[in-house]
Amino acid sequence: MPRQVSTSRAAEIATFLARCWSAQRNVRVSFGQSSRNTGDVIYTEPMESLSGRPFDRYRQMRANIWLSATKRRLGSRGLSSDHAFGFVLNALEVRHAELVGLREWRGMAGEVIFNYAFQWTYRPILNAVYGKPRIAEAFLQSFLFDDIKGEITEHQLESVGRACKIAKGAVGDAAGGNRDAMNGSVPQILEELELDPFATIPIAFPWSRPDIAMNPDDVKKSITKISGAVGAPKDAANAETADSSVRGEYESLLGVRTDAGQAVHDGISTPPAEDADISPIYDYDLIWRLKTKFRDWKSKWREARAAFGDEFDAESYIEDPASPFFVDSRSESSADLMMLLDHSSSIAAVQTKYKKATLALCEVLAQLSTRFSVYAFSTSEKSVVCWEIKRASQKWDVVCARRLAQIAANGSTPLAQVYSTMRPVLDAERPETLLTMTDGEPSDAYAVRSFVRRMRKTGTRMAALGLGADVLQATGIAENLKGLGYERVLAVSRLGDIPSKVLQVLGE
């Protein structure tokens, strides 16, 4: 008997995703038939009203939420599609959100195409639409899918072609920063389509058809059919195959325990991932600020402070009079990082802030397409416990975040034993940089110093981040870490500074 998806669990993960994509912490998802989003609520079709296999339905729901959340972040107008003006403007808003949103969330490219394949199937045949709504529907199909279903007159086809040209130009201008271009183009589009702005468009076809049965071959053919659409990224050739992170989310919905408590190596395990509440450690403001700040690192360029330059910054002068200018500098960020997180008992009082900073860092590293892994350690009954949060070959996703949320701070800082336990994973992943975050001193300094020396000889860059309650304590911990032979040592007293400090190490 197939597993049933819990509606409450689906709403939980959908809300989590919507908050990530919209950068609004109070937004929530509600399953219903409403096409208008109000207040902090995003309404979307429930999975059972969509067609395809259960996993296909989840992917469609996920893509619909992404589009709604992106439109919300961009401040898109949500007009009623019951009249011609709103019908046309909403189509332009959809395309604009896709073009702009995929610049930020490139991993959604395949999901957008997959969703398009089903939505193309949902659209009505024009022969079954009568009166003025026919040409409105023809415009929507041609504009969004680069094709039409059924037949219209040659005169109507020419009108639709001219209207689509105007629409594409307006969306392009809007994506370049001129948001008024779309609103201003609607009257021209309506004139080409010979539609009154207040004309009723009673097309009662939702973007879902649970009565349609589609097998994998049908989906693949549909993907090929619409692959030339303006908003469908052409680099997502294998859109019919979902990314592993999307599959992991779906398995979490089903309550499938794929690796809960599974031993990776002796002394290293993965915590159960499906029940933890990650909302307390997800700082949307911090994540969004960091993603905005380090977005240009994808192109290897970033702003840096300097004693001389073209752009003077007053705040920088107050903070550091020796470097009051901004200059563009080339960033050669490391493409391979392993993070080892201290979760000893001394972290307990601040572990929520610690996890917020770590999660924000992981979100940025994922955006930068950096190869990275995350492990944590603590002790239980005087024995070292190491946890795998994310391995190097795995994509950062909600399952990894739930693993991080579950780890409890406990015990001391037996760093030498931790390194010994982690050795098989280090040998397997061979990271360019091993970064250890800790707020304590190792119990066996000689053993740690020997391990650091051996790892440096193998070509691994050894870095450490000292965490302290204040500047004095953080500096003291960092000085002790320097004595252990680390190549790069940083100190942090404000946990929110952890992501920026780590990214500085990668940029060196």
HUTAFEN-V177150 format. One record per run of one state. SS is the DSSP state (@ for helix, = for strand, . for the rest). FROM is the first residue (numbers start at 1). LEN is the number of residues. If there is no record, write none. Layout:
ss;from;len
SS;FROM;LEN
SS;FROM;LEN
//
This chain:
ss;from;len
.;1;6
@;7;16
.;23;5
=;28;4
.;32;6
=;38;1
.;39;2
=;41;4
.;45;2
@;47;3
.;50;4
@;54;21
.;75;8
=;83;1
@;84;21
.;105;1
@;106;17
.;123;3
@;126;3
.;129;3
@;132;14
.;146;8
@;154;22
.;176;4
@;180;14
.;194;6
=;200;1
.;201;15
@;216;11
.;227;17
@;244;11
.;255;8
=;263;3
.;266;2
=;268;2
.;270;9
@;279;3
.;282;2
@;284;10
.;294;1
@;295;5
.;300;1
=;301;6
.;307;4
=;311;2
.;313;1
@;314;6
.;320;5
=;325;6
.;331;5
=;336;7
.;343;2
@;345;23
.;368;3
=;371;10
.;381;2
=;383;8
.;391;7
@;398;9
.;407;8
@;415;15
.;430;3
=;433;6
.;439;6
@;445;13
.;458;3
=;461;7
.;468;3
@;471;12
.;483;5
=;488;5
.;493;2
@;495;13
.;508;1
//
